[in-house]
């Protein structure tokens, strides 16, 4: 392998820390009522001397929880994407705040999270699910905030846009796999990296053939053996689409070619990912399955947060297994490599079509194997997108709108055929 010294600087580099700050860091948490957001808030409450939250945003489906978070953290501003939820949020804030206690400012609408992302703080944690996280990601980078990125979709659908705005060291990844790569990469020089190895639990259907997946139910797909996540991400883990997205993310974050990013199935989910160096050494980052560790890396790097997550009990025996990926039963990783190589709007089409197909599967309108069959068809119809530096947010949104519409059409056609 040749030297990588002349390659572009990676978006996430543990050797470069953007705007490192001493003392307590002010945070904005986007997606505060979701899995990442609630765990981040727990971490903050356990470390009041290190972090202070100034603003929270959420979609609006859990206004009572959002109000309680705002009260507990004493934030200045709360935001909801759904403007219709403002009256309920205001009422909930009044209920949880004491008599005469000032209420936080309320922002609402589809641009509210992006407005918070550009507000005065040190770090923005983007824990929003889905490509709607792109605008807040761009807003945080443009405002010069450190971005703790859990919203992989914003990087995947808007890769060139993100890369154009991000300064070296400005992005700290929060996905467990990419936080693991980030930490392992700190042990060596970039020119000495041979490959990245992304681990996958294999989901609930590890070991099944494609034909054995034909009749998978919604309940089975949502029963992940290791992680507790939202329904979309859980289904993505069952199809391994999530792993395909992570391969694209690793390519964009670390500027490593796709042919040097491997996926290996590791059911225990102890090793979160690995880096292989040119001398044959492989460094693995390992903890018991828990997202508090990656969140702490995102919020605190280059400092570590003591006792952020549980550690292994080395007095107890355990077995760690690794298996090759079954690409026939789970073609999603290969398709993700394909769209990642195409670049342009292809990753946005892949992601948007998948989100629509997952919705159709969860609603009982599409079989499990139909998710990837339909996504593959949408990607093929999209063809080879325009690439280069001319990609705009409008291009991404237009491609997503087309992909969602076409995925719904193909899903409906498949349902009608199945019932004919």
N, C-alpha and C positions, 0 to 999 in steps of 0.2 A: 504494500500500500504506500502511495506517495504521501508526501507531507501535505497537511491541511492548512498550513500557515497562511496561504494566500486566499483561502476561502473567506466568504463573508462572515462577519462576527455572528455567532448564534444569538437568538433572542434571549435565551436563558443560559446564563454563564455563571456558575458558582464562584468563579474567581473575580467576577466584576459585580459590585454591589451598587445599585443606583441610589444615590442620595441617602447613604447610610445615616441613621439618626441615633443619637444617644438619648437616654431617658425614655419617658413614656411616649408611645406612638399613638397618634390619632388615626382612627380607622373609620372607613365607610363600608358597611356590609350590605351588599346587594343580594337579594334572595334570602333574607334573614329568617323566614319561616320554613325554609326547606331544610333538607338534611345537613348540607354543608353549613348553612347559616346558623342553625341551632347549635351545632357542635362548636362553631367558632365563638358564639356568644358564651357557651359554657367555658371555653378556654379563657376568654377575656375575663369573665367573672372570677375565675380561679387565679388570675394574674393582674389584679387591679393596678399594680405598680408599673406594669409594662405596657398596658394597652388602655386606651379610652375610645369608645365608639361615639362618633359625633352624629351619624345619620344611618338610617335603616331604610331599605326598600323591599317590597314584596309584591307579588302579583295582585293580592287582595282577597284571596280565598280564605284566609285565616286572620281576620282583622283583630279578633280578641287576643290571639297570641302576639300579633304585631304590637298592639297597644301595651301588653304586659312587658314585652321586650323593651319598648321605648321608655316605660316607667322605670324598669329595673336599671337600665343603662343611663337614664337621664339624657337622652339624645336631644339635639337641637331640632332635627328634622326627620320626618317619616314620609315615605312616598309609597303610593300604590299605582300599579299600572291601570287598574280598572277604576275609572272615574266614578262609576256608579256605587263604589264601595266607600266613598268619602263620608257620607252621613253616618254609616255604621261604624267607621273607624273613629270619627269624631266622638260619637257616643261612647265607644269603648274606651277611648282615651280619658274622657271625663269620669267614667266609672272607676278606672284604676288609679287615677291621680287623686291626690288628697285635696281637700277643700282649699281653694286659694292658690294651689300649686300651678305654675304656668304650664300650659300645654305646648308640645312641640309644634313647629310649623308643619303643615301638611302640603305635599305636592302630589299631583295626580296626573295620570295620562301616560301614553306610550313613551313620552320623552322624559318622564320624571326620573327614572333610574340613571339615564345618561347625564341629567343635570346634577344629580348627587355625585356621580363619578368624577365630575369636574370640579367639585366643591373643595374647600380648603381642608386638607388632611394629609397624612403621610402616605398611607396605603389604602388602596381600594381592593376589597375582596369581592370578586365577581363570582357569586355562587348561583347565578341564574341558570336555569336549564333551557337549552335550545338556542337557536341562532338569533333569537331576540336579544341575546347578550352582546351582539356585535357592536351596537351603537354605544353602550356603556364602556366597553373595552376601548374603543377608539377615543371616547371622551376622556377617560382616565389617562391614556397615554399622551393625548394632546395637551392635557393640563399639567403634565409632568409628574403625575403620581406614580409611586411604585404600584404595580399591578400584581396582586396575588390571584392567579388565574385558575379557577376551577371550571369555568365555562369553556370547555374545549371547543364547542361548536363555533364560537366567535372567531377563534384562530383558524379553524378548518375552512369555514365559508369565506372568510375575509383575509386569508393568509397574506397576500401582497399588500393589502391596506394596513394590516397590523405591522408588518415588517417595515413599511415605509415610515411609520410613526415611532416605533419603539427604539429607545436609546439602549445601548449596551447595558445589561444588568437591570433593566427596568421591569422585566417580567420575571416573577418567581412562580413556578408551576405548583399547583395544589393537588392535581390528580395523584393518586398514590404511586402510580407507575412513573410519572414524570418527576415527581419529587424524589423518587428513588434514583432515577438516572442522574438527576441534578446533584444529589449527594455523592454518588459514586464517581461522577466526573470530576469532583473536587479533588480526587486523589491523584490525578495525573494530568499531563499536558494534552491539549486538544490534538496535537499532531500524533500522539501515541494511541489514539482510539481506533480500534479495528472495527468493532461493531457494537450496536446496542441490542440488548435482548429484553424484550418486553414480555412479562409473564401474564398468563391468563388463567383464571381459575377453571375455565372450561364450562362454567355455568351449570345449570341443573341437568343438562343433557349430554354431558361428557361421556363419550364412548358409544353413543347411539349413532346409527347409520342414518342417511338421509331418509330412507323409507320408514324408519322407525320414528321419525320426527313428523310424519304426515298428519297424525291425529293428536298432536300435542294440544292441551287445553290452556286456556288463559291462566287458570289457577296453577298449573304445573310450571308454566313459564315464569310466573311471579314468585315461585318458591326458590329463591337463590340460596345455595348451600352455605355461602360465606358472608355476603354483604347484605345490609339492610339499606335499600335505596328506593327512590321513587319508581313508579310503574314503567315509565319510558326507558329509563336507564337500566332497569332490571330486565326488561324484554331485550334491550340492546345487548345485555350481557349474555342472554340466552341464545341469541343469534350470532354472537360475537361481533356484531356491528360495532359495539363499543371498542373492541380491540382494534378493529380496522381504523376507527377514528383516532385511536391513540397512536397508531403507526404514523398516520398523517401528521398528527400533532408533534410526535417526536422528530420527524423530518424537519418540520418548520421551526421548532424550538432550538434544535441542536445542529441544524445544517448538516445532517448526515444523509447520504443517498439512501433511497429505498432498498437497494440491494444489500445494504449493510445494516438493516434493521430486521431482526428476527423476532418471531413470536413462539413461545414455548408454553405448554400447558402445565400449570403447577397447582393442583387441586387445593392444597393447604393454604395458599395465599399468604405464606409467611415471607417469601422472597418477592419483593414488589417489582423489581426489575434488576438488570445486571448490565455492566459495561465490560466488554472484552478488550484488552489492550494488545498492542502489537507483539509484546513479549510472551503472549500466551496466558497471561494472568487475567482472571475474571473477578471483578469485585461486585458483590451482591449486597443490596441494602435490604435488611430484614427486620420486621417487627410483627407481633401478632396483628391480625386484621383489625385495623382501627384507623379512622380518618383523622383523629386528633393530631397525630404526628405530622402528616403532610400539611395540615392546616397551620400548625405551629411553625413549620418551615416557611410557609408562605407569608406569615405575619411577622415573624421574628428574625429571619435570616439577615446577616450572617451569625447572629446569636441563636443559641438553642434555648428552648423554654423547658426548664427542669420539670420532669414528671408530666410532660404533655400527654403521653400515651403510655399504656402498659408495656412492660418489657417481658422478655421470655423468662420462664422459670427453668434454668438449666439443670436443676436437680431432677427434672422429670424427663423421661424418654419421649422422643417424638420422631416421626418419619417424614421426610420431605421427598416428594416424588416429582419427576419431570417427564413429560410426554410430548412427542411431536404433535403439531396441529393437524387435525383431519380436515384438509381443504375441500374434500368432496362434500362432506356433511355440512361444513361451515364455510361457504365460499365468500363470505363477507370480507375477510381480510384481504384476499386476492383482489376483489373488486375495489376495495379502498386503495390499495397500492396503485391500481390502474387509474382511478380518478385523481389521485394525488400526483401521479406522473403527468397526467394531462394538464392539471392546474387550471387556471382561469376560474370559470364558474362551475366546472365539473364537480368539485367537492361540495359546493352548495346544493347542486342538483341531487347528489347522492344523499346528503343529510336530510334535505327537505322531503324527498320522496320516502325515505325511511321513516321519518316522523309521521307522515300520513299513513303509511302502511302499518306502523305499530298501533296507531289509533284504530285503524280498521280491524286489526287482529284483536285488540282489547274489547272492541265492540261486537266481536263475533262475526264480522263481515268478511274476514280473510283468514285462510288457514296459515299455520305457522310457516311452512315452507313457502307460502305465497308471498311472505314479506320480502325475502330476497329475490324471488322470481320477478316480482313486480318492480323492485328497485333496479334490478339488472336491465329490465326492459326500458325503464325510463332513462337510465344512463345511456343505453345504446341509442335511443331516439335522439337524445340531446347531441350526440356526436362529439366532435372535437371542438372545444370552445376556443375562443380567442384568448391568447395568453399575453404575457408581458406586463408592463407597468401601467397599462391603460385601464385596468379594472377599477370600477367605481362601486360605491354602495348601491347606486341605482341598478347597476348590472347584476349584482348579487341578489337584490330584491326581485328583479324581473325574472331571473333564473329560478329562484325559489318559488315564485308564484306559478310559473309554468310547471315546474316539477310537481308541486302539490296538486295542481289541477289534473295533470296527466296521471299521477298516481291514483287519485280518486276515481278517474274514469276507468283505468285498468282494473282497479279493485272491484268496482261495481260490475264490470263485464265478467270478471272471474266469478263473482257471486251469482250473477244471473245464469252463467253457464253451469255452475254446480247445481243449481236448482231447476234446471231445464228438464 
